[in-house]
Amino acid sequence: MSLLRSIVIILLVASLTACGFHLRGSTSLPPPLISMQLLAEDLDRRQKTELERQLIQAGASLKDVQVGVAVHLTVAIKVLPDRSVVNTAGQGKSIIRIFRQLSYSLSAATGELLVDQTTIMRQLDISLDSNELAGIEYEKESAGVLLDRELIGELILQLSHFQI
C-alpha cells in the first residue's frame, strides 16, 4: 500500500511540473527589469520595506542613483474609505470592507514610458466587535498589512510578465 501511495505522489508531482505549475512565491522578473530604481515616496516605511523585499526576492537589483539603471518603477498605495457591509447594532458586531489601491508605472532610464499608470485594487472583509474597542484598530491595521502584501505580490506578478 505504501509503495502504491508513493508512486501516485511521484506521478502527481511530475504532472504538476509538466503543466508549468510554479509556486506563487517563486516569481522572477524578466531581464529588462532586473536593474531598477524604485520611486515610492508615497509609501510608508513598512510598505516600502515589503516592496523592496519582494522585488529583491524576484531578482531585482535596486539602485539609489540612475547610474546603470535600466528602468524606473513608480509605486503608490492609497487607502480608500472603509465600507460597512453588515452592522448588527444590538449585538455590537459589524463587518466592514477595507480597500487598498496600488498604482504603478514603469519607464525606461531615458524617460520613455514602458507601462502607463496601472491600478490594482484589493478588498478584504473583516468582522469587528464594538465591545472590544482596543482590538478594532489592530484588526484594521492587520487587514491593511495583508492587503498591502497582496497588492505588492500582484505587482510583482504583473511585472514578471512584462515584455519589451
VENLINJO-V636534 format. One record per residue. N is the residue number from 1. SS is DSSP state (2 for helix, 1 for strand, 0 for the rest). PHI is phi in degrees with one decimal (none if undefined). Layout:
n = <N:N>
ss = <SS:SS>
phi = <PHI:PHI>
//
This chain:
n = <1:2:3:4:5:6:7:8:9:10:11:12:13:14:15:16:17:18:19:20:21:22:23:24:25:26:27:28:29:30:31:32:33:34:35:36:37:38:39:40:41:42:43:44:45:46:47:48:49:50:51:52:53:54:55:56:57:58:59:60:61:62:63:64:65:66:67:68:69:70:71:72:73:74:75:76:77:78:79:80:81:82:83:84:85:86:87:88:89:90:91:92:93:94:95:96:97:98:99:100:101:102:103:104:105:106:107:108:109:110:111:112:113:114:115:116:117:118:119:120:121:122:123:124:125:126:127:128:129:130:131:132:133:134:135:136:137:138:139:140:141:142:143:144:145:146:147:148:149:150:151:152:153:154:155:156:157:158:159:160:161:162:163:164>
ss = <0:2:2:2:2:2:2:2:2:2:2:2:2:2:2:2:2:2:0:0:0:0:0:2:2:2:0:0:0:0:2:2:2:0:1:1:1:1:1:0:0:0:0:0:2:2:2:2:2:2:2:2:2:2:2:2:2:0:0:0:1:1:0:0:0:0:0:0:0:0:1:1:1:1:1:1:1:1:1:1:1:1:1:1:1:1:1:1:0:0:0:0:1:1:1:1:1:1:1:1:1:1:1:1:1:1:1:1:0:0:0:0:1:1:1:1:1:1:1:1:1:1:1:1:1:1:1:1:1:0:0:0:2:2:2:2:2:2:2:2:2:2:2:2:2:2:2:2:2:2:2:2:2:2:2:2:2:2:2:2:0:0:0:0>
phi = <none:-64.7:-65.3:-63.0:-61.4:-62.5:-64.8:-63.1:-63.9:-62.1:-64.7:-64.0:-63.0:-63.7:-71.4:-66.6:-70.3:-71.8:-86.5:90.1:-65.6:-134.0:-62.7:-61.4:-72.6:-103.3:-72.9:-120.1:-80.4:-70.4:-50.7:-64.0:-103.6:-66.2:-99.6:-144.9:-110.0:-94.0:-112.6:-141.0:-66.6:-81.7:-85.2:-78.1:-61.7:-64.3:-64.0:-65.6:-62.8:-64.4:-62.6:-61.1:-60.4:-69.9:-65.3:-64.6:-62.0:-83.9:107.1:-76.7:-111.8:-86.1:-113.3:-86.2:-119.2:-78.5:-65.0:76.1:-86.1:-86.8:-140.4:-115.7:-108.3:-106.3:-133.2:-140.2:-118.3:-114.7:-89.9:-92.3:-61.1:-71.3:-124.6:-81.2:-97.8:-137.2:-137.7:-105.6:-55.7:-65.6:-98.8:77.7:-107.0:-151.4:-120.1:-119.9:-106.4:-102.7:-119.6:-135.8:-133.6:-107.7:-117.8:-145.8:-143.5:-130.9:-135.6:-73.6:-59.6:-77.6:102.5:-64.4:-76.2:-94.4:-132.5:-66.9:-47.5:-121.7:-120.4:-120.7:-126.1:-133.9:-139.1:-148.1:-92.8:-128.1:-96.6:-122.4:-117.9:-67.9:-78.8:-119.1:-59.1:-64.5:-84.1:-63.5:-65.2:-62.2:-62.1:-64.3:-65.2:-62.3:-64.9:-63.1:-62.0:-62.3:-64.3:-59.4:-61.7:-63.2:-62.4:-66.5:-61.1:-66.4:-59.4:-61.0:-62.2:-65.9:-66.3:-67.3:-96.6:-67.2:-135.8:-90.4>
//
